[in-house]
Structure formats: structure tokens, C-alpha cells
């Protein structure tokens, strides 16, 4: 396996009285595509900058393959960073931007040319080698920045919101290319983003961060399907949430009094006791919707269709209950006529779901 393991032990960072990162500990495996995900100002970029050596931790240690790199200058850490703003030299061609570090090292001309051509081919920019940055699109500039970082053969590539300046369609295209580049070079990628879809699309594992603290680390499916707490549930995708006291425990499931929405049954992998509060999340795509009341005794919500949003591949239904709560159901269009047969605005509707498709997070 290429790349380096990155181990962060009890790292904190304060700026005056403000604590940007709070006692973070995590391990990133060799060759892993690992994302630091969270809202703006949560501390993820500060953590990345400490790995790079651009910031010193207030406390804690950072290891690359069991070597404490905190005392080392950035250029001695065998990591490279790709920034959001590309940081290309505007007066140099694409070829010379990528070749820059090799020229500093006085690499022999034949070796330099071969290496630059190799990485330009990797990022699909061979035909643009003679262009200046001003002649490139945003996606092309970002690929130049990636090639320039990779040509140094770092053990770890740090990517600080590298696609944030691109439009949505180009961002999706670049994500696919970035994932393919990672598969090709095989080194450790640490990717900072506030975009949930980006993180879960390409990552082997994700660390969700809020207010300087890690909320959960897991695979994209674990983060999405089994959120550790309400923050993760709300931050990763969209969700429905029901709170209420536990009334019974039956065969690995809990039954909760959902008050105005009635009895709710949910899968549960946590300790729960009758009388204790519980918070249950259900993803909107797991919800069924119809105009006839289902026969099941649990997990049924009744209300009026408050809003319908057609997005092409699916319709989003927002159903308002009698007490004003809004529940969401996302329905995939399985045929060309599915949308035409959909439930309409202001229809009375029922939502229902299977107990296995909901999940108990922490008590309020």
C-alpha cells in the first residue's frame, strides 16, 4: 500500500480564546481516501493546515508513519496541498507550472519532461501543455494544480475544498476524475469539504466535524444510514426526526410514543429502556406515500401534502401533520409516467415505513 498513515492524537488549536479544534484523535490509513466533512468554520481546514505544517497545534501530536511531524517544517513532511484557489503561476504554461518543483530540484531535462508528460496525461491535459492558466477553464486549472502536487510523489495529498469554485455539473465530473486519479496513484488523500455529496461519493471513510470536534467517523454508508447523533443525521442528507419516550423493547427494536404521529417502531443498536426519551431518524427515500391508510399498526403519519417538488428523477413530497410538523417523502420515478400519476398538492396522504429503515440516535 502506498502513501503514509496519518495519526492525530489529542490535537487542539486555539486562536486567542477561540478553540478551533478540540482534542481531535483519529487515524487515516495508508492509501485511504479520507474526507473531513463539516459546516464552514467547524475546524476542518485548520486541522488540514496542521497536518500540512502551516499551523502548529496548541496541544497534541501528528504522526506520519509513526514520525511526529509537528517539529518539522512543511517542506520536510512529504505532503502536498491542493488549494481551492489553484495557486498557479499565471506567467507560466501548464507544462512549466507542473514542472516547477522538478526544476527547483535540478532534475535532468529528459527525466523532467517524461515526468511532466506522465502527470499531464494522468489529468488529461497533454494537449493543453502550452497554454497559460488564463486560457484554461476552472476544472482544467484544478487538474493542473493536482498534477503539480502529485509530481512530487507525496505520501499524502491534502485537498482543501478543491472543487468549491466549480459549477455543480463540473464538480461532479471532477469528483469522478479525482477518484480515478486516487485509484491510479494509490497514495493517501485527505479531502476537506462542506459538501455532503462530495464526501460520501468518493471517500473510503468520512470524519464529520462540528465546532472543532469529531462527531462520527465511518464509511459513507455508516454515516448516512447509522448517524451517531442528531447533528450528523441532519447534516448528511435530509431526514425526518421523531422524538418521544420509549414504551417497549421488542426483539432488538424499540417502540416509541411519537405523540401526535402515534406509535413508532424502530431498529435500535443502543441501550434503551422504557420511559427514557429516544430520537428516531427516517430518511425521506425510505418513506412510502399514498392516499389510503396502510394496515400496519406502527410507523404511520397522516397529513396534507403541503408542497410537491419535481426534480426530474424523483418527486419530493412535504406532508404537514395536524400539529404543523413537516415530514418528507422522496419518490423515485421508475417510469416515464410515474410523475403524472403522483399525489397532488393539498391531497390528504399517509406516510409509512418499515422499522428496519429507521434508526435511533442519541436521546435529546
Secondary structure, DSSP 8 states (H G I E B T S, - for coil): --S--EEEEEEEEEETTEEEEEEEEEEE-TT-EEEEE--TTSSHHHHHHHHHTSS--SEEEEEETTEE-TTS-GGGS-EEEE-TT----TTSBHHHHHHHHHHHTT--HHHHHHHHHHHHHHTT-GGGTT-BGGGS-HHHHHHHHHHHHHTT--SEEEEESTTTTS-HHHHHHHHHHHHHHHHHH--EEEEEES-HHHHHHH-SEEEEEETTEEEEEE-HHHHHHS-SSHHHHHHSS--EEEEEEEEEEETTEEEEE-GGG-EEEEE--S---TTSEEEEEE-GGG-EEESS--S-SSSEEEEEEEEEEE-SSEEEEEEE-TTS-EEEEEEE--STTTGGGS--TT-EEEEE--GGGEEEE---
